[in-house]
Amino acid sequence: MQIAGQSSWIFVDDAPTDLNFSMYVAGSLGILPKDPMFSSRGLWPEAAPVIGSQESFQRLGHQWHDWWLAMVAEKSRNVESEPRGGERWSALFAPTDQFRSLDDPLRTWCAKLFEPFQRWWSFPGGGSFAVQYWTHLIPIYEIVQKVAKDLGRPVSPFHLTAHFVYAGLEDILDLSPGYVILGINKPSVAIHNRDWWIAKIRSLA
């Protein structure tokens, strides 16, 4: 969804299929990194053990982490290069090509999990609809108006893209002035964190 303000500010919130699929894969396989930035809270589906050696399991986890970081970096560049750039799928997300740009075993798992992901992602009671429910609760107009009042002037023109993932993130990824990634599994951090949103808009205004 894109919201445009009277002073030429633009706020785009989206739940990208590619980023959410990546988190779905990590959650399904139980390979989220042991890092404070990530969270196993509220993952869907629940992780199913991957059969194989510990070495293979670790390789799969490293492959996923590299894939996630590369997609995030690509999206950040896309947002910086053009206002609607963040809405493009990552070049590393190619379900119609059976994820051939990835190496095994990650490629095989992505190809195997894409169909169940699609079913869940389009389910009326979950997936993308659940993300949209929460993101629509962000009072962006009210926040911009408060910042303008505090500054004593209209906010300067800005463009902010906020990408949301269903689960997997413990904190906000504040990647650049105009691009952030948030998880909805902790609404107090991502949705209802009014102080953070005010500070972010003020930094742009």
Disulfide bonds with the S-S distance in Angstrom:
none
